[in-house]
Amino acid sequence: MIAIIDYGAGNIKSLQFALSKLNMESCLTTDPEKIKDSKAIILPGVGAFKDAIASLNQLGLSEVLKKEAAKGKPLIGICLGMQLFYERSFEDGKWEGLGLVKGNVRRIPDSVKVPHIGWNNISAHTNSPLLKNINNGAYVYFVHSYAVNKYQNNTLIASTEYGGSIPAIVQQDNIVGMQFHPEKSGAVGLQLLQNLKEMIS
Amino acid sequence: MKMLAKRIIPCLDVDKGRVVKGKKFQNIRDVADPVELAKRYNEAGADELVFYDITASNEERNIFLDVVEKVASEVTIPFTVGGGIRTVEDIHKVLRSGADKVSINSAAVNNPDLIEEAALKFGSQCIVLSIDAKQNDKNQWEVYTNGGRYNTSMDAIDWAIQGEKLGAGEIVVNVIDTDGEKSGYNLELTKIIAESVNIPIVASGGAGQLEHFSQVLQPGYADAALAASVFHYEEISIPELKKHLADNGIDVRRDLSWK
């Protein structure tokens, strides 16, 4: 069972539908026990950083996520979920993140249209199994105004170009982040989720 | 410099659970099952979909939410829901049903705070401001609401600028004069609004031929092109359109990128 952390509004249903297409069993939950019993955890992307981290703290889930991650359980962050893994975000102020991965979250420069909405290419930086059957230059769907910077280079699996280089897929051991929405990225997205499935099992 | 791919967005007007298409918002007729059509567009390579609920009653609203959820279970591309969205709670409902974005039109004119509240709560990226515009005899672009029936006398360009400030993450520029006419998008208004804001612009109203898409997706105009009948009636196929755009130097998502 994959625990999808249900910490507020937003489109989580599409993620669940995509997982069930791949026969990946999941549940929406905020129950620490269910999260501890899960095989893997997905932290989805909804809303604003400040609200998201406040909800996680309020629900007592920040500590749960940190403990589970430390135990080596696969922890997957999608969009804002990935950003929450980092040390801090400068979205409408300055907010502490979970601090699982080194780096900051900053607004995409105004030299390009913000939000970054649409299909963009990803380029591989390593030979990761997460990119199995994915061509270099494959299109995935991005919807975000903030992006990770000052990250450690060895965590970068794939990047995209938009007002500079943006980390698209990152990995630090059992922690994986995707800035785009695999559940909304057509066949490519389903393959990426399939690759995650193989990593989890 | 590498650009973001330009998007092709089939638009589905849904009435009592069916997709309909009219001309200039009139003479609506039944076309197809929205879920089937959504699947077809997903497979054909559409980059995104838009569903407008053109019904009004609460009962019909629930039928529509079922459609949204069925679409979310069948397609793996993003989709926007519009029509009848008046409150933050309405937005919450469609997002929870599986929509990625909401498109707000009349309600934003009547209550601009809705855009601001919704953007703060759900993020700008899922709040689309849809503007129905029509040119008056002084060549000014005026904002219409209620499906093109009511002239607000607001200036469409000013409204787009204000919409961005309020937190809209994207603007649909729908030109009533050209809607359903198949004579091409209005390039003038699309360009003025694109130059006035720094958020993505979706052109709407008037697609009839391949060239209309390549015109409106040139640099400096729209980031995405929305159309309905040319796709519903299979006058233009999406793969053919994507090829035409690529041949004209416009970056589009074509290769599904399987090894």
Interface residues (C-beta under 8 A of the other chain):
Chain A: A9 G10 N11 I12 K13 S14 F17 A18 K21 V46 G47 A48 D51 L80 D110 K113 V114 P115 H116 I117 G118 W119 N120 N121 N133 I134 N135 G137 A138 Y139 Y141 V143 H144 S145 E161 Y162 H181 E183 K184 S185 G186 A187 V188 G189 L190 Q191
Chain B: M1 K2 L4 A5 R7 N42 D47 E69 A72 S73 T76 I77 P78 H92 L95 R96 S97 G98 A99 D100 K101 L120 K121 F122 G123 S124 Q125 C126 G169 E170 N198 I199 P200 D223 A224 R253 D255 L256 S257 W258 K259
